[in-house]
């Protein structure tokens, strides 16, 4: 047997200190026991005793190791029984080392009974009042026991006694409360169309002289004439976009549909404003109002009111050979009309409980903030104007610049449209205040 083998055997045999000491067994019970039943000795006291036992074991190992080395030098053989005891002792020493490590960990966590804060129930049982009652044999005549809690439970989240605010869960309503959206219906009044290129051209009759008359036999017939003009307009792009991270789109499923909806709504909102008010500069459409004919009452009426003005506007369009098909008003003016009453308090244009579509003089009324208050537009929308879609409203997603490496996406909403106003005289635009004062 080599010296190394003999030394290891001696070291293992040393653990033949045989079985664990009483201190080790106490440590084992301490580790196995729950926090509220750790025995009479504290973790620090057990640790001191185990350390002393461990030192004594080391001293014994040194002594046995020297003896084993002496036998190895003289050529003596270690018995088989001694080897078996050495192996058994080695296992026990490993278990002992693990026990010490677990005890140290538990001490570091402050798991001792003395370090643990007692629950309210334990404070009550250990309290002087309950103990006195117990000593009285829980007498009915005893005044009873109570527990004085020093800390008041509050919603605070600080690290102090009685702070329980962290346990209060907020109430989160599902979804996202969206902003209100304006009703958009001006497009519905106008005839739709499709175009294949960027430019839209149409020929418009700009003048007609009618000299038709009665002609005698063999007499010269009168000549009439007409004037045509080529009108050119182009498709204009309306667009906007938002950027979002892939993480937030995954974490808030509703967000993607909300972004898509908002982008589409924004396009429609701008489109409505352009249809009515575009000034034909830069990338603006040539809107209906800038081209419309100014209101001029065809007949004079006494005691005009706001409803009368709209009826006269209809007459003006009809005299231009384009009977009106709708009215566009600001919501404030439409509310004023709806609340007009007769001399005995009855609403003039209908029952407030009615569910009918807003109409006036049998024509649909579009109430929108895209037209200013006190202004009105009456005309033959379907016959005298047309809206062409080069690109219908669409939402696209893609990467811009370094979006890909940053986990970002760009969401784009856009459309491309052209507006043709064939007969400006078919639209009558005016001001209620001016019309009523005339």
C-alpha positions in Angstrom: 0.0 0.0 0.0 1.4 3.4 -0.9 1.8 6.2 1.6 -1.0 8.2 -0.1 -3.4 5.2 0.1 -2.5 4.6 3.7 -3.1 8.3 4.6 -6.5 8.3 2.9 -7.5 5.1 4.7 -6.3 6.6 8.0 -8.2 9.8 7.3 -11.4 7.9 6.5 -10.9 5.7 9.5 -10.5 8.7 11.6 -14.1 9.5 10.9 -14.7 6.3 12.7 -15.1 8.7 15.4 -17.7 6.4 14.2 -21.1 8.0 14.4 -22.2 11.6 14.7 -21.7 13.4 18.0 -24.7 14.6 20.0 -24.0 18.1 18.7 -24.2 16.9 15.1 -27.5 15.1 15.8 -28.9 18.3 17.3 -27.8 20.2 14.3 -29.6 17.7 12.1 -32.8 18.1 14.1 -32.4 21.9 13.9 -32.2 21.7 10.1 -35.1 19.3 9.7 -37.3 21.2 12.1 -39.6 24.0 10.8 -38.7 27.6 11.9 -41.2 27.6 14.7 -39.8 24.4 16.3 -36.0 24.7 16.2 -35.2 23.3 19.7 -33.9 25.1 22.8 -30.5 26.1 21.3 -30.0 28.9 18.9 -28.3 28.4 15.5 -25.3 30.4 16.8 -24.9 28.1 19.8 -25.2 25.0 17.7 -22.6 26.4 15.2 -20.1 27.0 18.1 -20.5 23.4 19.4 -20.2 21.9 15.9 -17.1 23.9 15.3 -15.5 22.6 18.4 -16.4 19.0 17.6 -15.0 19.5 14.1 -11.7 20.8 15.5 -11.4 17.7 17.8 -12.1 15.5 14.8 -9.3 17.1 12.8 -6.9 16.6 15.7 -7.9 12.9 15.9 -7.4 12.5 12.1 -3.9 13.8 12.4 -3.1 11.3 15.1 -4.5 8.3 13.2 -2.9 9.5 10.0 0.5 9.5 11.6 -0.1 6.0 13.0 -1.2 4.7 9.5 1.9 6.2 7.9 4.1 4.5 10.5 2.6 1.1 9.7 3.0 1.8 6.0 6.7 2.4 6.5 7.2 -0.8 8.4 5.3 -2.8 5.7 2.3 -3.7 7.9 -0.9 -4.3 6.0 -4.2 -2.6 7.0 -6.9 -5.1 7.8 -10.0 -5.5 5.5 -12.3 -4.6 8.4 -10.4 -1.4 9.0 -10.8 -0.5 5.3 -14.6 -1.1 5.5 -14.9 1.0 8.6 -12.8 3.7 6.9 -15.2 3.8 3.9 -18.2 3.9 6.2 -16.6 6.7 8.2 -15.9 8.7 5.0 -19.6 8.6 4.0 -20.5 9.9 7.5 -17.9 12.6 7.3 -19.4 13.8 3.9 -22.9 13.9 5.5 -21.5 15.8 8.4 -19.9 18.4 6.1 -23.3 18.8 4.2 -25.0 19.3 7.6 -22.6 22.1 8.5 -23.1 23.8 5.2 -26.9 23.7 5.5 -26.7 25.1 9.0 -24.5 28.0 7.8 -27.0 28.8 5.0 -29.9 28.7 7.3 -28.1 31.1 9.7 -27.4 33.5 6.9 -31.1 33.5 5.9 -32.0 34.4 9.5 -34.1 31.3 9.8 -33.7 31.0 13.5 -36.7 31.2 15.8 -35.2 34.2 17.6 -34.9 36.2 14.3 -38.4 35.4 13.1 -41.1 38.0 13.6 -44.0 36.5 15.4 -47.5 36.4 13.8 -50.4 38.2 15.5 -51.7 34.8 16.7 -48.3 33.9 18.3 -48.1 37.4 19.9 -51.6 36.9 21.3 -50.8 33.4 22.8 -47.4 34.5 24.2 -48.9 37.7 25.6 -49.2 38.5 29.2 -53.0 38.7 29.1 -53.5 35.3 27.5 -50.9 33.6 29.9 -52.7 35.1 32.9 -56.0 33.9 31.6 -54.5 30.4 31.0 -53.1 30.3 34.6 -56.6 31.1 35.9 -57.8 28.0 34.1 -59.6 30.1 31.5 -62.0 31.2 34.2 -65.3 32.7 33.0 -64.9 35.4 35.6 -61.5 36.5 34.2 -61.6 39.7 32.3 -60.2 37.9 29.2 -57.2 38.5 27.1 -56.5 41.1 24.5 -53.7 42.0 22.1 -52.4 45.4 21.4 -51.1 45.8 17.9 -48.6 48.6 17.7 -48.8 49.2 13.9 -52.0 50.3 12.1 -52.5 48.6 8.7 -52.5 51.2 6.0 -52.2 51.3 2.2 -48.7 52.6 2.4 -46.0 50.8 0.3 -43.0 51.8 2.4 -40.9 49.3 4.4 -42.6 49.9 7.7 -44.9 48.1 10.1 -48.5 48.0 9.0 -47.7 48.9 5.3 -49.8 46.5 3.2 -50.3 48.7 0.1 -48.3 46.3 -2.1 -51.0 43.7 -1.6 -53.7 45.9 -3.1 -54.3 45.0 -6.8 -55.5 47.8 -9.1 -58.7 47.3 -11.2 -57.8 47.5 -14.9 -60.6 47.8 -17.3 -60.1 45.7 -20.5 -59.3 47.3 -23.8 -58.5 50.9 -24.6 -60.9 53.8 -24.3 -60.6 55.5 -27.7 -61.2 59.1 -28.6 -64.5 60.1 -30.3 -64.7 60.0 -34.0 -66.5 62.4 -36.3 -69.2 61.0 -38.7 -67.9 61.3 -42.2 -70.5 61.2 -44.9 -69.6 63.9 -47.5 -68.0 61.3 -49.7 -71.3 59.4 -49.7 -73.0 62.4 -51.4 -70.6 62.3 -54.4 -70.5 59.8 -57.3 -67.5 57.4 -56.9 -65.0 56.7 -59.7 -61.8 54.8 -60.6 -58.8 56.1 -62.6 -55.9 54.3 -64.1 -53.1 57.0 -64.3 -51.9 60.0 -62.4 -53.8 62.6 -64.6 -57.5 63.0 -64.9 -58.9 64.9 -67.9 -62.4 65.7 -68.9 -64.1 68.0 -71.4 -66.6 70.4 -69.9 -69.2 72.5 -71.7 -68.6 76.1 -70.6 -71.1 77.9 -72.7 -74.3 77.4 -74.8 -76.2 79.9 -76.9 -79.6 78.7 -77.7 -81.0 80.5 -80.8 -83.7 78.0 -81.6 -86.8 79.7 -83.1 -89.7 79.4 -85.3 -88.7 79.4 -89.0 -90.9 80.3 -92.1 -90.8 78.3 -95.2 -87.6 79.0 -97.3 -86.4 81.3 -94.5 -82.9 81.1 -93.1 -82.6 79.1 -89.9 -80.9 80.6 -86.7 -77.6 79.3 -85.5 -76.8 78.3 -82.0 -73.3 77.7 -80.5 -71.6 76.1 -77.6 -68.2 76.3 -75.9 -66.1 73.4 -74.6 -63.1 73.4 -72.4 -60.5 70.7 -71.4 -60.0 70.4 -67.7 -57.0 68.6 -66.2 -56.5 67.6 -62.6 -54.2 65.0 -61.0 -54.4 62.5 -58.2 -53.1 63.7 -54.8 -51.7 61.5 -52.0 -53.0 61.7 -48.5 -50.7 59.8 -46.0 -49.4 59.5 -42.5 -47.6 56.8 -40.5 -46.8 55.6 -37.0 -43.8 53.6 -35.7 -44.1 50.9 -33.1 -41.9 48.2 -31.6 -42.6 44.5 -32.2 -42.7 43.9 -28.5 -45.5 46.4 -27.8 -47.6 45.1 -30.7 -47.3 41.5 -29.3 -48.0 42.6 -25.7 -51.0 44.7 -26.6 -53.0 42.7 -29.2 -55.6 45.5 -29.6 -52.9 48.1 -30.4 -52.3 47.0 -34.0 -56.0 47.1 -34.9 -56.3 50.4 -33.1 -53.4 51.9 -35.1 -54.8 50.6 -38.4 -58.2 52.1 -37.5 -56.8 55.4 -36.5 -54.6 55.7 -39.6 -57.7 55.0 -41.8 -59.8 57.5 -39.8 -57.2 60.2 -40.2 -57.1 59.7 -44.0 -60.9 60.0 -44.2 -60.9 63.1 -42.0 -58.4 64.9 -44.2 -60.1 63.7 -47.3 -63.4 65.2 -46.2 -61.8 68.5 -45.5 -60.1 68.5 -48.9 -63.3 67.6 -50.8 -65.0 70.7 -49.3 -62.1 73.2 -48.8 -59.1 72.2 -50.9 -57.6 75.4 -52.5 -55.9 73.7 -55.5 -52.4 74.9 -54.4 -49.5 72.5 -54.1 -50.8 69.0 -53.3 -54.3 70.2 -52.3 -57.4 69.2 -54.2 -59.5 71.7 -55.9 -62.4 71.5 -53.5 -66.1 72.2 -54.1 -66.5 75.3 -51.9 -63.8 77.3 -53.6 -65.5 76.6 -57.0 -69.1 76.9 -55.9 -71.5 79.6 -56.9 -72.3 82.2 -54.3 -75.8 82.3 -52.9 -78.1 84.8 -54.4 -81.7 84.6 -53.5 -83.7 84.1 -56.7 -86.8 85.6 -55.1 -87.4 88.0 -52.2 -89.2 86.6 -49.2 -90.3 88.4 -46.0 -89.3 87.1 -42.5 -86.6 84.8 -43.8 -85.3 82.1 -41.4 -82.5 79.7 -41.8 -84.7 77.0 -43.3 -86.0 79.5 -45.9 -82.4 80.3 -46.9 -81.7 76.6 -47.7 -84.9 76.3 -49.7 -83.9 79.3 -51.8 -80.4 77.8 -52.4 -82.2 74.7 -53.7 -84.1 76.9 -56.1 -80.9 78.6 -57.3 -79.4 75.2 -58.1 -82.6 74.1 -59.9 -82.6 77.2 -62.0 -79.1 76.3 -63.1 -80.6 73.0 -64.3 -79.0 70.9 -61.6 -81.6 70.2 -58.9 -79.9 69.8 -55.5 -79.4 66.4 -53.9 -78.1 67.4 -50.5 -77.1 69.9 -47.9 -73.8 70.2 -45.9 -74.0 72.1 -42.6 -72.0 72.6 -39.4 -73.4 70.6 -36.5 -74.2 73.8 -34.6 -76.4 75.1 -37.4 -78.2 71.8 -37.8 -78.9 71.6 -34.1 -80.4 75.1 -34.3 -82.7 74.0 -37.1 -83.8 70.8 -35.3 -84.8 72.8 -32.2 -86.9 75.4 -34.0 -90.5 75.5 -32.7 -93.8 76.9 -33.9 -96.0 79.4 -31.9 -97.3 76.7 -29.6 -94.0 75.0 -28.9 -94.1 72.1 -31.3 -90.9 71.2 -33.1 -91.1 72.3 -36.8 -89.1 69.6 -38.5 -90.1 66.5 -36.6 -90.5 64.5 -33.4 -87.3 64.5 -31.2 -87.9 60.8 -30.6 -87.8 60.0 -34.3 -85.1 57.8 -35.7 -85.1 59.0 -39.3 -82.0 60.1 -41.2 -81.5 63.9 -41.0 -83.3 65.5 -44.0 -84.5 68.9 -44.9 -86.9 69.7 -47.8 -86.6 65.9 -48.6 -82.8 66.1 -49.1 -80.2 64.4 -46.9 -78.3 66.7 -44.5 -74.6 66.1 -43.7 -73.6 67.7 -40.4 -69.8 68.0 -40.3 -67.2 70.3 -38.7 -65.3 70.4 -42.0 -67.6 73.4 -42.9 -67.6 76.5 -40.7 -70.5 77.5 -38.6 -73.0 79.8 -40.2 -72.0 78.5 -43.6 -73.9 76.2 -45.9 -73.4 74.2 -49.1 -76.4 73.0 -51.1 -76.0 71.4 -54.5 -76.3 68.5 -57.0 -73.5 66.4 -55.6 -74.0 63.3 -57.6 -74.4 65.0 -61.0 -72.0 67.8 -60.7 -69.0 66.2 -58.9 -67.1 62.9 -58.8 -64.4 61.5 -56.6 -61.8 59.2 -58.2 -59.8 56.6 -56.2 -56.3 56.0 -57.7 -55.3 54.2 -54.5 -58.0 53.3 -52.2 -57.4 53.8 -48.5 -54.9 51.2 -47.4 -52.6 50.3 -44.4 -49.1 48.9 -45.1 -46.3 47.7 -42.7 -42.6 47.7 -43.5 -39.1 48.5 -42.3 -37.5 51.9 -42.6 -33.8 52.5 -42.3 -32.6 50.5 -39.2 -36.1 49.4 -38.1 -35.2 45.7 -38.6 -32.3 45.7 -36.2 -34.2 47.7 -33.6 -37.3 45.4 -33.7 -39.4 48.3 -35.0 -42.0 48.5 -37.7 -43.4 51.4 -39.6 -47.2 51.3 -40.2 -48.3 53.5 -43.1 -51.8 54.7 -44.1 -52.3 56.3 -47.4 -54.7 56.9 -50.3 -54.5 58.7 -53.7 -57.5 60.5 -55.0 -58.7 63.1 -57.6 -61.7 65.3 -57.4 -63.6 66.5 -60.5 -66.2 69.3 -60.1 -68.0 69.2 -63.4 -70.5 72.0 -62.8 -69.6 74.7 -60.2 -72.9 76.4 -60.8 -74.6 73.3 -59.4 -73.3 74.1 -55.9 -74.5 77.0 -53.9 -72.4 78.3 -51.1 -73.4 81.0 -48.7 -73.5 82.5 -45.2 -76.6 82.4 -43.1 -76.0 85.8 -41.4 -75.5 87.5 -44.8 -78.5 85.8 -46.4 -80.8 86.7 -43.5 -79.7 90.3 -43.4 -80.2 90.9 -47.2 
